Structure formats: structure tokens, C-alpha cells
């Protein structure tokens, strides 16, 4: 007798926004699938409970689109089957990548509130199929949203699963709460192993018996049931409800077989699993995704979408304090966020994107996917321009701007080398429409305009400066020492006073913080010396040097030049969670072939080593290493024309580090995670996707690499495809920036020819401190936005928010969705209790409430003399506060 009594089948359409169909087609199909599911629910609602058809909407995004057009009759029917348990809604918005930020994840969970309210249901479960993981903070954000049960159904095609599946466990969140989690089989496995298309119960029994034997052979399996999901083959993805499956299950159950088969919803599975909660293990750590290396196949668009999200931070800060800019503003913002989300969704293109990269359908699906990034960027650019015009109080049309406006939208102070484009001071007519041609978050640091010294802007602040108050800083000549600007007093809004020097000599650039030595003949960087700590940062014995270009390909003298050399897919092995990675795949790595140019550019407050190279796989490769007199980071910029290569290839920039007994932290969705120590067993260590930065350090020294544009890094060595269970911590690790690759064998792009540019920032320190790293990383990814001001008779400055706390960080400021007040989200970066004081200069607090992530009021918060709010946070806690200010 088998210990397994029930086979629980969750029927769903796996949502890929792309892949099987062009994106607009499948989104319309997904709406029709809900109609079809309602018909099947209706035709079976009088059947026995175990035979009733049940359908799970695994993502809320298609449901929201369906509701836009549904009739009252359809919505009532939908609500009835939600109440009866024949239809279920998951809390998951869509299947995402680790590119999502914490605030973006929270926004994706907002529909839970609307759907709960509209249909009078509890939504306590979330599902993610296909994707290989979720950032660790996702666990606590789900709990904050009232989600109690999380289901994963990983596809290990170029991926992997933690632990032995199927299994359930308590996923311990960063704040120490626990989320009950089911680590299920690959989605669609019921349809596959039971060969349901044959419509033969004996055939079903044969396949099921083989699967159940595997379960019986696992003595640690605690349940008397198995849980599998069904799709509608041959469409594994974006499939409609199976019109025959209910009849087939009904027939099976009429035949007195040993196991009963029944449709279930996530809620029904949750009810079965939670009976065993005391038996289940607990694991803490990041569920690090194996799949997101594919984002490097669209590096330009990934960079753009990351910058768009920074622009949206400024938009929502300004809207919180000055309101909407025009009548269509809210709808434009909704569309912008939707495009941002759609770009970060896990589907990037057609199923044959690699096998047939010149196919028309491949071009069509990529055009739609790329459009999400470009559309979101442009809509956000419009919103940002509108808000800045409102803040500047500029007229639609005027003559001769009188000054400039600067905005620091970030939660940290930023030092800014004030460079004003000549066009800002051009005499004659100036139009608001002309100013809004500049999408500010797309602009890099100005390098050829007039420089007016270095200023520091506090967090969440703005400043207006008349042109007649600016003093131009002299540009250093080729023989001059580069000196900093001068400044008076301690006013935090003013230009810096002390004079620092940057010394430039043949083969050396020296700032107050670092000394960079290079060979002008070969272009090789010989040393990067941390002057403040007396430390040579680089491993000088390494064949690589600072940010050395590397092209990685398959070694064709050993193996076929095919992605199968890296991952030889076998569906049967995948269905049994057996790895198909070739961990010893032979890689060939090449670097520069010839130095074309080497020189130093002088700025008023910086010096830049410029290197130009011939190199394999790219044309016009240029690297720029900038040392500043006012900030300790080294800015590294790289640009090149990528050649049109469709065979497997990775592009790296290597940093050999002089560290021993080192540790590594990276951030994901705003949370710092320790490599290995704070990752679930079996998840990806070969590479990580950083939210902002990655840090390596030992007891005496450390390095942080901030990655504003390209989020992929490898730590320790060239690790892709090695399927490491733990990273080797031998001395002198390589840190690898990994901006581009085309290794994925489906879905992602085979080629990305054309111009690309990326910015990184490298900093050194003595001791790794999470609060300092969070602040420095936020500074590095944030920009000071600058725009002309038409009427600027005097200097003015202001702050929106003041936060006093040692370890609490504001990561999101936005208008409340209900239309009254603002939402401020705070994160305690320490694993201890922390306190924070929150105030709003020039504004009185009328009311304040703690809320959840759905912006539902929880309890009132007391203020101190109507000016200051005191907030306590537990270890690694995220808090959401609703504040209503005096107008």
C-alpha cells in the first residue's frame, strides 16, 4: 500500500509575457482563458468536490486586464467561483527577475488590496512558476501583505533548485519571521507524467506509478499526498484551460484506484501543508536566481530601465510634496510603472530567439520587449520634466534664464561637481517644451560644459542658484596641478571650502584618496594604492589588472561552439531535478590585442585616464578611470561598439583584489546578503544580480563596486556554468563585472550589436559597515538633476524630509494611493533594534500612522510637538508610515 492517498492537481496557465506568442496576442489570449475557465467551472459546479474543475490565476496582471473589459455578469460569476473555491487568485503580479527593486516589488503587490476588497476574499498565497528564485526580502514583503503561503515551481533549464524537491519548509525572512513555502516540481509535470493527451486512465496510472515510487523512496517526505500542476500541452506556457481534463479526472475517480486525483487551488494545498508545519525545517537566506544572466543579453535596455526607476524616485518625491503636474498625470504614471514592470518580467523574447535569431517572430517579440524599457523611460521623463518645471516655477515661455535648480531626490547627501551646459545660459527665448527634451535620468555627468565647483546637497533637498552667484572654476592645463574649489562657512548648501589637489605626472594620477599608476606604453594599470589606509588594492601577481577587458567564448579546439557545450538539456533529467550543466565546459578568454591611445584628461575637480584599445568582439573600446578631489570613489566608464556575434560569448571586466580570508556581501531588493552564508543551499552562486553594489573585504581592507547600469557580477573567479555549491574563498579573488553575454539558449537575445556604455564606481575602506555601504551605494546610483530657472533673483534652498538615525534608511517616498498623505518606507539595515526621528522642514505633521505595504492604516503614531515623528524598528525590519502634512 502506498502512503500517498491523494494526487492534488493545480491547473493554471503559466504566464510568459512573450515566448510563445507576440506579447499583445498572448495578453489578449490570457483574458480569454479566464472566460473559458468560468465556463468549465459552471459546467462542473454540481459535480462531486473531488471532480470539480478548478482554475488558478497564478498572476494578477492578466486578471486586472480582464476586469477592465468584463461585464457585470462575468464579474459576478468570477466572484461566485472565487467564493466557492473553484477559482483562485495568486498574490503574485507577474513572474519577475531580481532586477526588481524593493519599492517595485511592493507596488506589484498593491493589486491584492483591490482584489480582496472587490471580491471579499482572502488572498493568502503567492505562486511563482518557471523562475529560479526570488530576492530574500520578498519573503518579508509577502508577509507584510498578509500572504502566508508561497509556492515555487522552478524550471531547471539552465537553472537549479534548492534542496531535494518536492518539499516544504519555513523560509526565514531577514526580519526573522517565517513564510511557509512549498518547493514544488516543475510546472506542468502532472500533464507530462500522466500523458493526459492520450485520454487513457491506464496510461495515466503507469506514469503516475513511476513518479509515486520516487516519492515513496524518499523517507523524509512528510505528506500523504503529492502536489503537481497541470498545463495544456503542447503549450507549456500561455496555455488555455484543458477542456478534457475534468472528465478524465472524473473517470479516474470512478475506477476505484488507490489514489484519488482532484483539482486543488493554492488555498487547498495550504490547508494540507500547514497540518505538518511542526515537522518542517527552517531555512534562512536569499533564493538567488539562476536565470537572470539573460538580462546581460539586453544590456542597453537593462541599463535604461534601471535609470528610469531612479527617475521615478524623483517623480514620486516631488509629487508627494507638490501634487500632480496635470490632469493626465496619474494615468501616465500608471502606464510608466506598468512598462517598468513588464521589462523586468522574466520573459525576454521568442522561444526560438537563439535557434533562429533572424526569424521575423524573434524580431517582433524583441521589439515589444525593448519597447517596455523605452516607453517606460520616456513616460517617466515626461513626468520628471513636468515636476521639475513645477518646482522651478517656470513659465511656459520666457527670455534669458536667471539661474539653475538642483534636486537631490535621494535619501543621502550628495557632493556634486556643478557643471552647467552652455545651452542653459543661451540668450533669447526659452520654452518649457524645449527644456523637457532633456530626459534627465539618461544624462551622464557633464564633462565639456562650464564648471562652477563642488557643492553638497542634503538628502531630499533642492537649491536655486542665480547665475550671478556662480563663479567659474578654472580648467587645469596639461601641466597644472588640479585644485578644488573654495568655499565659505559651514552652510551645507554651499560650495566646498577646502582645497584638495590631484597631481598628474607621467604614468601616475594621485588624488587625496588613491594613487593610480599606469604604463603609458602598454596601457596596463600597474597599481591602485589606497593612500588613507596604506594598501595596495590590486593583486599585482594576477595576469589581469584593474578593469581589464575579457572576451569569454567556448574553446573550439576542445568542444563544439554551441550552448549545448555549457548546458546539454535533457527534459527527462530536468523533470527529475537532475542537473544538465557541464560544470567543466572549456572556456577560451582573450583580452586587448593592441593599445591605440593613452592620455589623461584634466577637469576642474578630477583627472581621467583614458585608454583606447583594439579588442576581440568589440570595436572602439574606450575605458575612462576618473579620480576626484572631492569624493573617494573611482568612476570607471567603458564604451564600445559591440560586434554582431551570435555564437556563445561573455563580456567581462576583471578586478584582481589583494584580499585574504575574504567575505562578500551583495544587495538584492534593498537587502545586503552575504554570499554563501546567507543563501539557501543549492541556489545560484556562479553569479549574482546586484541591486546597487557588491562588496569584498577581509579583516583589514575592503572594496565595493557599485553597478548603476549593469547588475551582473561574478565573485572569486570566472564561475559561469560551474554550479558552485560554495564559492572558493582563496586569497586574491577576482571580482568580475559582467555587463553582456548571450549564453541563454532560448528566449533571450542571441545578439546585441551597436554602441554600449556602462558606468561603475569603485571605493575602498578599512571596515565593512552595512550602514555606510548602503549610504555610499545610494549616493553612487543617484544623480543630481539640474534644470534652468527663468526667475531666479536670489539663492533659495529647501528640504522635503529630514531623517535622523544611525542605521535606518528611507528607500521609498510616494504619494498615498488613497490620495491623502504620503507614504514613507524605512528599512533598518542592522540586525539590532534601531530608532529614527522623522521631520519635514517647514511643514507640520497633522496625522501619522503605521501602515502595511498595501497602505492600510494599522495604528496611530504619536508626534513630538507636531514637528517630529519617532519610529522604532526591529532587526532588519521594513516599516511603512502614512503621514498627512499641513498644507
Secondary structure, 3 states (H helix, E strand, C coil): CCCCCEEEEEEECCCCCCCCCCHHHHHHHHHHHHHHHHHHHHHHCCCCCCCCCCEEECCHHHHHHHHHHCCHHHHHHHHHHHHHCCEEECCCCCCECCCCCHHHHHHHHCHHHHHHHHHCCCCCEEEEEECCCECCHHHHHHHHCCCCEEEEEECCCCCCCCCCCCEEEEEECCCCCEEEEEEECCCCHHHHHCCHHHCCHHHHHHHHHHHHHHHHCCCCCCCCEEEEEECECCECCCCCCCCCHHHHHHHHHCCCCCCEEEECCHHHHHHHHHHHHHHCCEEECEECCCCHHHHHHHHHHHHHHHHHHHHHHHHHHHHHHHCCCCCCHHHHHHHHHHHHHHHHECCCCCCCCCCCCCCHHHHHHHHHHHHHHHHHHHHHHHHHHHHHHHHHCCCCEEECCCEEEEEECCCCCEEEEEEECHHHHCCCEEEHHHHCCCCHHHCCCCCCCEEEEEEEECCCEEEEEEHHHCCCCCCCCCCCCEECCCCCCCCCCCECCCCCEEEEECCEEECCCEEEEECCCCCCEEEEEECCCCEECECCCCCCCCCEEEEEEECCCCCCCCHHHCECCCHHHHHCCCCCECCCCCEEEECEEEEEEEEEEECCCEEEEEEEEEECCEEEEEEEEEEECCCCCEEEEEEEEECCCCCCEEEEEEEEECCCCCEEEEEECCEEEECCCCECCCCCCCCEECCCEEEEECCCCEEEEECCCCCEEEEECCCCCCCCCCCCCCCCCEEEEEEEECCCCCCCCCCCCEEEEEEEEEEEECCCCHHHHHHHHHHHHCCEEEEEECCCCCCEEEECCEEECCCEEEEEEEECCCCCCEEEEEEECCCCCEEEEEECCCCCEEEEEEECCCCCEEEECCEECCCEEEEEECCCCEEEEEEEECC
